[in-house]
């Protein structure tokens, strides 16, 4: 797994990651919790929390700073998807966080949000 993370942090690896999420998301071997025209939501393959869901854009966005006013559909999908998952999984009473990492805290070179609880 470490080798895969190293690959994603190379120029070639970033191109592959963006291509897969933006054009070939059907190839990702995870059970989809939600899928819209702009995002995928699925359980984190190596969770750090009892509930650890990733919300990833299908758009070619390397990080949070790449978002702009033209991404309103994606941002609306993030909010509505996170809200529906919080409700479906009864996380409101337990508590939850919606996190986006950036800079040195971003391990994966594609914008993504973490919905976590527990």
C-alpha positions in Angstrom: 0.0 0.0 0.0 2.9 2.4 0.7 4.2 1.9 -2.8 0.7 2.9 -4.1 0.7 6.1 -2.1 4.2 6.9 -3.3 3.0 6.4 -6.9 0.0 8.7 -6.4 2.4 11.5 -5.4 4.4 11.4 -8.6 3.4 13.4 -11.7 2.4 10.3 -13.6 0.5 8.9 -10.6 -1.5 12.2 -10.2 -2.5 12.0 -13.8 -3.7 8.4 -13.4 -5.7 9.2 -10.2 -7.4 12.2 -11.8 -8.2 10.2 -15.0 -9.8 7.4 -13.0 -12.0 9.6 -10.8 -12.9 12.0 -13.6 -13.4 9.6 -16.6 -13.4 6.0 -15.4 -15.0 6.0 -11.9 -16.9 2.8 -12.8 -13.5 1.0 -12.4 -13.1 1.8 -8.8 -13.7 -1.5 -6.9 -15.5 0.0 -3.8 -19.1 -0.3 -2.9 -20.6 3.0 -3.7 -22.8 4.6 -1.0 -23.8 7.4 -3.3 -22.9 8.5 -6.8 -24.0 11.6 -8.6 -22.8 13.2 -11.9 -20.1 15.1 -9.9 -19.1 12.8 -7.0 -18.6 9.3 -5.5 -19.1 8.4 -1.8 -17.7 5.2 -0.5 -16.2 3.7 2.7 -12.6 4.4 3.2 -10.5 1.3 2.3 -8.3 1.8 5.4 -10.6 3.5 7.9 -9.3 5.3 11.0 -12.8 5.7 12.5 -15.9 3.5 13.1 -17.5 5.4 10.2 -15.1 6.7 7.7 -16.6 7.7 4.3 -14.8 9.4 1.4 -16.6 11.9 -0.8 -14.6 12.4 -4.0 -15.2 14.6 -7.0 -15.3 13.1 -10.4 -13.9 16.5 -11.6 -10.2 16.9 -12.0 -9.5 18.8 -8.8 -6.1 18.2 -7.1 -7.0 20.0 -3.9 -9.4 22.3 -2.1 -7.7 25.5 -3.5 -8.6 24.4 -7.0 -12.3 24.9 -6.2 -13.9 28.0 -7.6 -17.3 29.6 -8.2 -17.9 27.3 -11.2 -18.1 24.2 -9.0 -21.4 24.9 -7.4 -23.0 21.7 -8.6 -20.2 19.6 -7.0 -20.4 21.6 -3.8 -24.2 21.2 -3.6 -23.7 17.5 -4.1 -21.1 17.3 -1.3 -23.5 19.0 1.1 -26.6 17.0 0.2 -24.7 13.7 0.1 -23.1 14.3 3.5 -26.4 15.4 5.0 -28.2 12.3 3.6 -25.4 10.0 4.9 -25.6 11.6 8.3 -29.3 11.0 8.4 -29.1 7.5 7.0 -26.4 6.4 9.4 -27.9 8.2 12.4 -24.8 10.2 13.0 -26.4 13.5 14.2 -26.8 12.3 17.8 -23.5 10.4 17.9 -21.6 13.3 16.4 -19.6 13.5 13.1 -17.1 15.6 11.3 -16.8 16.5 7.6 -13.1 17.2 6.9 -11.1 18.3 3.9 -7.3 18.1 4.2 -4.8 20.3 2.4 -1.1 20.9 2.0 1.1 18.5 3.9 -2.0 17.0 5.5 -3.4 15.9 2.2 -2.0 12.3 1.6 -3.9 11.7 -1.7 -3.4 14.1 -4.7 -7.1 14.5 -5.5 -9.6 16.6 -3.5 -11.7 14.5 -1.2 -13.8 15.0 2.0 -13.9 12.6 5.0 -17.2 12.1 6.7 -16.2 10.5 10.1 -17.7 9.4 13.3 -16.7 7.3 16.3 
